[in-house]
């Protein structure tokens, strides 16, 4: 989905750049699966010599050009540094509570996104920071993703996709402006 492409690149690169990400192998597997899905869905896209898809418009949005990939890498690395500082402030019970929500098969994706959103808002208020609220919310959502998957690696796909949707629903315009 073209509208999630920027969020996907940002979240994936953030997790890759984060310290103590204990699921790098699974993350690479996820990236390979996503790339395979993308390639099958867009077989008519022009393949660049570096293996990347060209920046065609998809769903009204421009696909990621190579320069955007570099920008996203830089931004993700900076956000990962901030995330490493926030990481220490997030209590284990908050993570365990979210883990339970993700493990509950009876909850819809929307219910989990709503819960995640309220946890992120609460953490944004409780962690002292002079940064803008959207940036704090973005970093916290991505740090929570890392902490949840570090706790239960088998949740990678569900947590990653839920966080992508959260970022797209709540922070898309902020992310576009940042990039």
Phi, psi and omega per residue, in radians:
X1 nan 2.133 -3.084
X2 -1.052 -0.558 -3.091
X3 -1.293 -0.336 3.122
X4 -1.705 -0.049 -3.025
X5 -1.045 -0.786 -3.118
X6 -1.179 -0.761 3.107
X7 -1.072 -0.740 3.138
X8 -1.051 -0.851 -3.120
X9 -1.079 -0.719 -3.115
X10 -1.169 -0.833 -3.117
X11 -1.142 -0.802 -3.138
X12 -1.039 -0.831 -3.094
X13 -1.192 -0.617 3.060
X14 -1.041 -0.853 -3.120
X15 -1.108 -0.704 3.109
X16 -1.083 -0.671 -3.073
X17 -1.465 -0.254 -3.081
X18 -1.229 2.513 3.021
X19 -1.303 2.765 3.119
X20 0.919 0.531 2.986
X21 -1.370 1.916 -2.996
X22 -1.632 0.184 -3.072
X23 -2.270 0.653 -3.104
X24 -1.033 -0.687 -3.139
X25 -1.105 -0.805 3.121
X26 -1.133 -0.610 3.135
X27 -1.113 -0.744 3.113
X28 -1.122 -0.685 3.086
X29 -1.079 -0.746 3.103
X30 -1.064 -0.771 3.141
X31 -1.078 -0.732 3.130
X32 -1.122 -0.713 3.106
X33 -1.127 -0.764 3.129
X34 -1.086 -0.727 -3.136
X35 -1.122 -0.701 3.126
X36 -1.116 -0.745 3.103
X37 -1.091 -0.770 -3.134
X38 -1.071 -0.775 -3.102
X39 -1.155 -0.701 3.125
X40 -1.197 -0.628 -3.109
X41 -1.296 -0.433 -3.039
X42 -2.162 0.761 -3.086
X43 -1.058 -0.391 3.141
X44 -1.475 -0.077 3.076
X45 -1.197 2.617 3.109
X46 -1.356 2.257 3.127
X47 -1.572 2.232 3.134
X48 -1.376 2.826 -3.109
X49 -1.155 -0.377 3.107
X50 -1.534 0.081 3.105
X51 1.612 -0.092 3.137
X52 -1.553 2.680 3.060
X53 -1.318 2.604 3.104
X54 -1.269 2.853 -3.052
X55 -1.482 1.101 3.087
X56 -1.350 2.760 3.044
X57 -1.268 2.315 3.081
X58 -2.311 2.229 -3.121
X59 0.896 0.640 3.079
X60 1.411 0.021 -3.135
X61 -2.108 2.633 -3.137
X62 -1.321 2.315 3.034
X63 -1.129 2.818 -3.084
X64 -1.221 2.096 3.038
X65 -1.421 2.763 3.140
X66 -0.924 -0.639 3.129
X67 -1.129 -0.652 3.084
X68 -1.112 -0.646 3.115
X69 -1.050 -0.729 3.116
X70 -1.140 -0.763 3.129
X71 -1.076 -0.785 -3.132
X72 -1.108 -0.692 3.094
X73 -1.034 -0.784 -3.130
X74 -1.141 -0.815 -3.140
X75 -1.086 -0.794 -3.126
X76 -1.066 -0.697 3.126
X77 -1.118 -0.722 3.106
X78 -1.145 -0.746 3.129
X79 -1.154 -0.600 3.108
X80 -1.122 -0.653 3.078
X81 -1.095 -0.769 3.095
X82 -1.111 -0.742 3.136
X83 -1.038 -0.658 3.117
X84 -1.114 -0.577 3.082
X85 -1.256 -0.759 3.139
X86 -1.146 -0.566 -3.055
X87 -0.872 -0.757 -3.092
X88 -1.176 -0.423 -3.079
X89 -1.461 -0.272 -3.063
X90 -1.554 2.081 -3.080
X91 -1.300 2.598 -3.129
X92 -1.012 -0.618 -3.111
X93 -1.133 -0.576 3.103
X94 -1.120 -0.787 3.129
X95 -1.136 -0.804 -3.130
X96 -1.077 -0.646 3.089
X97 -1.084 -0.787 3.109
X98 -1.152 -0.688 3.102
X99 -0.979 -0.784 -3.135
X100 -1.063 -0.680 3.100
X101 -1.120 -0.746 3.140
X102 -1.191 -0.553 3.126
X103 -1.317 -0.371 -3.106
X104 -1.324 1.814 -3.100
X105 -1.166 -0.312 -3.101
X106 -1.380 -0.258 -3.133
X107 -1.503 2.377 3.096
X108 -1.346 2.884 3.098
X109 -1.025 -0.711 -3.138
X110 -1.093 -0.710 3.112
X111 -1.122 -0.683 3.124
X112 -1.200 -0.718 3.108
X113 -1.064 -0.738 3.113
X114 -1.071 -0.755 3.123
X115 -1.138 -0.793 3.122
X116 -1.041 -0.750 3.134
X117 -1.048 -0.754 3.139
X118 -1.188 -0.640 3.091
X119 -1.134 -0.759 3.131
X120 -1.090 -0.776 3.118
X121 -1.066 -0.767 3.139
X122 -1.098 -0.776 3.116
X123 -1.137 -0.639 3.120
X124 -1.045 -0.668 3.115
X125 -1.301 -0.568 -3.015
X126 -1.525 -0.402 -3.138
X127 -1.646 2.034 -3.118
X128 -1.147 2.221 -3.138
X129 -2.759 2.512 3.115
X130 -1.709 0.161 -3.138
X131 -1.491 2.828 -3.140
X132 -1.095 2.603 -3.019
X133 -1.033 -0.743 -3.114
X134 -1.076 -0.710 -3.140
X135 -1.139 -0.761 3.113
X136 -1.067 -0.746 3.139
X137 -1.111 -0.731 3.136
X138 -1.086 -0.864 -3.127
X139 -1.093 -0.770 -3.128
X140 -1.094 -0.729 3.116
X141 -1.064 -0.726 -3.117
X142 -1.271 -0.637 3.088
X143 -1.149 -0.742 3.104
X144 -1.050 -0.691 3.093
X145 -1.005 -0.860 -3.134
X146 -1.059 -0.801 -3.077
X147 -1.164 -0.683 3.129
X148 -1.126 -0.812 -3.085
X149 -1.280 -0.517 3.012
X150 -1.103 -0.603 -3.136
X151 -1.303 -0.808 -3.126
X152 -2.341 1.522 -3.071
X153 -0.976 -0.503 -3.116
X154 -1.156 -0.221 3.133
X155 -1.518 0.067 -3.031
X156 -0.862 -0.941 -3.065
X157 -1.060 -0.828 -3.080
X158 -1.149 -0.779 -3.116
X159 -1.189 -0.777 -3.130
X160 -1.028 -0.860 -3.110
X161 -1.165 -0.647 3.108
X162 -1.148 -0.759 3.123
X163 -1.125 -0.688 3.074
X164 -0.997 -0.824 -3.134
X165 -1.147 -0.689 3.074
X166 -1.037 -0.863 -3.129
X167 -1.058 -0.714 -3.125
X168 -1.168 -0.731 -3.118
X169 -1.275 -0.729 -2.978
X170 -1.697 -0.535 -2.919
X171 -2.278 0.200 -3.056
X172 -0.972 -0.878 -3.098
X173 -1.085 -0.678 3.101
X174 -1.088 -0.775 -3.121
X175 -1.113 -0.763 3.114
X176 -1.046 -0.785 3.113
X177 -1.095 -0.716 -3.105
X178 -1.108 -0.748 -3.110
X179 -1.323 nan nan
